[in-house]
Amino acid sequence: MNDRIEAIVHETAEPLGIDVEAVELTGPGKHRVLRIAIDADGGVGIDTIASVSRDLSQALDATDVMGSQPYTLEVTSRGLDRPLELPRHWRRNAGRLVDVTLADDSRLTGRITLSDDQGVDLDVDGSMRRVVWNDITRALVRAELNPPKTTKKDA
């Protein structure tokens, strides 16, 4: 990956309050695809994706960083298939069901209730379980067709 491409992506997205989760350039020659995964507090909707895509396209076209060969730019939300790796990923998925692999190779499934800089509290079959970040080797949000309804409490 070209460091200049990553720099342009970050310089374009971050002033908009958008976190860049992944920058991937794949494919040879004229079949290249530049995929950018983004996220933000409250999630990213289609309007945000379109805005970032437009701004990023202009920023890339204003430089020679992509060379003269054509490419396809894809800007997407973070998606369920990307592992939860940073505390902000957990915070943004509060209330969601996650499959977690622990350092001892055991696995658990629980609903994120609270996360902070040290770890996460999970509701595992009605029991609360605190897991520190160093004990987690992999975690993915589980897709749910009918997630439970939650109510937001006043701060």
N, C-alpha and C positions, 0 to 999 in steps of 0.2 A: 504494500500500500504506500502510496506517495504521501509523505508528510505534508506537502503543500495542499493536497486535496483535503486531508483531515482538518488542516488549519482553516481553510476556507469554509468548510462545513460548520465547524464550531463558531467561527467568527460571524457567520450568517444566522445561525439558530439561537445562540445564547442570548443576544440582546432581545430576542422575542420571548424570553422566559422558557425556552425549550431546551431540554436535555437531549444530547445526542447519545444514543445507546449503542449504535453500531454503524460503522462505515465499511462497506464491502464492495470491492471492484472485482467483477468476475467476467470471464469470457475473453476470447482473443479478438484482435482486430476490430472489424466493424460490428461485432456482436457483443460488445462490452456492455455491461450493466453496472451502474453505480447505484447500490442500494443503501439507503439511509433509514435507520430506525430511530424514531424520536419518541419522547414522552414528556409529560408535564404534570404538575399537580392538577388533579381534576380530569386527567386524560387528555387526549388530543382527538378532536373531531375532524371531519372531512374539510371544514373551512380552514382549520389550522394547518392540516397537511397540504392543502392547495396553496396556502400562503407561503409556507416554508419552501415548497417545491418551486414556486414562481421566483421567490427571492434567491434561492440557491442556484437555479438555472441561470439567472442573470449574473450572479457572482462568478459562477464557473465560466460562462461565456465571455466575461470581461477579462479573462486570463487565458494563458496557453496551457494551463495545467492538465487539461484532458487531451491535448494534442489535436491533430487534425482529423483523426478517425472519428466517425459518429459513435454515439453511445446513447444508452437509454438511462434516464434518471428515474429511480423509483424511491419515493418517500412514503414510509409507512409508519403506523404506530408500532409500539414495541412488540405487541403480540403475545399470545399465551405460550408459544413455543420457546421463548427465551427464558433462561433460568433467572430466578431472583438472586441477585448477587450483591446488591448494595442496600443499605438501610432504606434508602428512598423507594426502592422497588417494593419492599415489604410495606412501608407506610402507604404507598399508593394503592396497594391491594388489600388493605384492611377489610375484613369481612369476607374475603374470598377463601375458598378451600384450596389447600396446597398439599402436594405430595413432597415429603422431605426425606432425603437420605442423610443419615448422620455419619460422623467420622468412624463409628464402630461398625459401619455397614448395615445397621438396623434402619428400618423405614417406618415412617408414621405419616398419617394423614390427619390434618387438623385445619381449623378455621382460624385465620389471623385475627386476633382481637386487639393486640397492641404491639408496637415495636418501638425500639429506641436505639441509641448508639451501642448498647451492649448485646441486645438480642431481641427475641420475639416471644410473645405469649400466644400460645395456640390452644384452642378448645379442641381437645382430642376426645371424642365420644363423651362429651359432657364434663370432662375433667380438664382443668387448666394445667398447662405444662409450659414452663419457661425453658427456652433453648437459647444458648449463647451462640453468637455468630461462628466462633471457632469450631463448634460441634457440628455445623452444617456443611456438608460437602456438595449437595445439589438440592435445589428446590424448584418445583414448577407449579404454576397455578393450574388447578384442575378445572376443565370446562364443565359448567353446570347448566343444564337446560332450565331448571326452575330453582335458582338460588333463593334462600330464605330472604324475606323482606326485612330490611333493617330500618330503624328510625334513628335519625340524627338528634343527638342531644345538644342543647344550647351550651355554648362554651362559657 
